Amino acid sequence: MTKLIIRLPASRSTLPSSTHTVTLPSPRKVRSSCGQLPSVSLKKAPSPTTSRTRGTSSHPPKANRMNDAQRKALLENDSDILTGSVRQKQVVCRGCRQSRALDHKINYGAANWIRHKDRCTVLKAETETRKAAETLVLMSTLVFAATPNEPR
């Protein structure tokens, strides 16, 4: 007897992963009617759908994409962009005051801006300072609340 253990990964549903054990008879004992071992054909599992599969796209459906006006509004509401500096192909960083080119393929494409925003040392320093100040305020509030009231 031969044991075959099959482990199936958990699918995207809430089912847990499972393990199945199948006991197979020895190949010597399994013979076809003509005395030969039976032929077994294994079919290849279908490959998962990828962006390179015919008929699919890596882009979201058009209903979920933002149009020019929505992308422009997103950039105009970004506090790290200098007010009034949003153009179709460029913005000005409020931190380092440098003009940053936006995506050249679509109007108001923010990929280059987001990359700059993550790397800009001035914006990072401001964020760290703001977080430190918020932490100090929170700590002083907690210390004040924990101090017993003294009679006057």
C-alpha positions in Angstrom: 0.0 0.0 0.0 1.2 3.5 -0.8 0.0 6.6 1.0 -0.5 9.8 -0.9 -0.9 13.0 1.2 -2.6 15.9 -0.6 -2.4 19.3 1.1 -4.9 21.9 -0.3 -4.2 25.5 0.5 -7.0 27.6 1.9 -8.9 29.3 -0.9 -10.0 32.9 -0.8 -13.1 31.9 1.0 -13.2 31.4 4.8 -12.5 27.6 4.6 -9.4 26.5 6.4 -6.7 24.6 4.5 -7.2 20.9 4.5 -5.1 17.7 4.3 -6.4 14.5 2.7 -4.8 11.1 2.9 -5.5 8.6 0.2 -4.3 5.0 0.4 -3.5 3.6 -3.0 -3.0 -0.1 -3.6 0.5 -1.3 -4.7 1.0 -1.0 -8.4 1.9 -4.7 -8.6 -1.6 -5.6 -7.4 -3.4 -3.3 -9.9 -3.5 -4.9 -13.4 -5.7 -4.2 -16.3 -7.6 -7.0 -18.1 -4.6 -7.6 -20.5 -2.0 -7.9 -17.7 -0.6 -4.4 -18.2 -0.5 -1.6 -15.7 -3.4 0.7 -16.3 -2.5 4.0 -18.0 -3.2 7.0 -15.9 -3.6 10.4 -17.6 -3.2 13.4 -15.3 -4.7 16.6 -16.6 -2.8 19.8 -15.9 -4.7 22.1 -13.5 -5.9 25.3 -15.2 -3.5 28.2 -14.6 -4.7 31.1 -12.5 -5.8 34.1 -14.4 -3.1 36.7 -14.7 -2.9 40.1 -16.3 -1.2 38.4 -19.3 -4.1 36.1 -19.9 -6.1 36.8 -23.1 -9.2 38.8 -22.5 -8.2 40.4 -19.2 -6.4 43.6 -18.3 -4.3 44.8 -15.4 -6.3 48.0 -15.4 -9.4 48.2 -13.3 -12.8 48.4 -15.1 -13.5 51.9 -16.5 -16.3 52.4 -14.0 -13.7 52.3 -11.2 -11.1 54.6 -12.7 -10.9 58.2 -11.8 -11.4 60.8 -14.5 -9.3 64.0 -15.0 -11.4 66.1 -12.7 -11.3 63.5 -9.9 -7.5 63.2 -10.2 -7.1 67.0 -10.2 -9.3 67.3 -7.1 -7.2 64.7 -5.3 -4.0 66.6 -6.0 -5.6 69.9 -5.1 -6.7 68.6 -1.7 -3.2 67.2 -1.0 -1.8 69.4 1.8 1.8 68.6 0.7 1.3 70.3 -2.7 1.8 74.1 -2.8 -1.6 75.7 -3.1 -2.5 76.7 -6.7 0.4 74.8 -8.3 -1.5 71.9 -9.7 -1.1 71.6 -13.5 -1.9 68.8 -15.9 1.7 67.6 -16.0 3.3 69.0 -12.9 2.9 70.1 -9.2 5.2 72.0 -6.8 6.1 70.3 -3.5 5.3 72.4 -0.4 8.3 71.0 1.4 11.2 71.4 -0.9 9.5 73.9 -3.3 10.6 71.8 -6.3 8.5 71.3 -9.4 7.6 67.7 -9.9 6.5 66.2 -13.2 3.4 64.1 -13.1 2.6 61.1 -15.3 3.2 62.0 -19.0 0.6 59.5 -20.3 -2.4 60.8 -18.4 -3.4 64.2 -17.1 -3.0 64.7 -13.3 -1.4 61.2 -12.9 -0.1 61.2 -9.4 2.4 58.2 -9.4 5.5 60.4 -9.7 4.2 62.8 -7.0 3.5 59.9 -4.6 7.0 58.6 -5.1 8.5 62.1 -4.4 6.2 62.6 -1.4 7.5 59.3 0.1 11.1 60.4 -0.4 11.1 64.1 0.3 13.3 64.8 3.3 11.6 68.0 4.2 8.1 66.5 4.3 9.4 63.5 6.3 11.0 65.8 8.9 7.7 67.8 9.2 5.8 64.6 9.7 8.2 63.3 12.3 8.0 66.6 14.2 4.2 66.7 14.0 4.0 63.1 15.4 6.5 63.9 18.2 4.4 67.0 19.2 1.2 64.9 19.2 2.8 62.3 21.4 4.0 64.9 23.8 0.5 66.4 24.0 -1.0 63.0 24.6 1.6 62.1 27.3 1.0 65.4 29.1 -2.7 64.8 29.0 -2.3 61.3 30.5 0.1 62.5 33.2 -2.3 65.4 34.1 -5.3 62.9 34.3 -3.3 60.5 36.5 -2.3 63.2 39.0 -4.6 63.1 42.1 -6.5 66.3 42.9 -4.9 68.2 45.8 -7.2 70.0 48.3 -7.0 73.8 48.1 
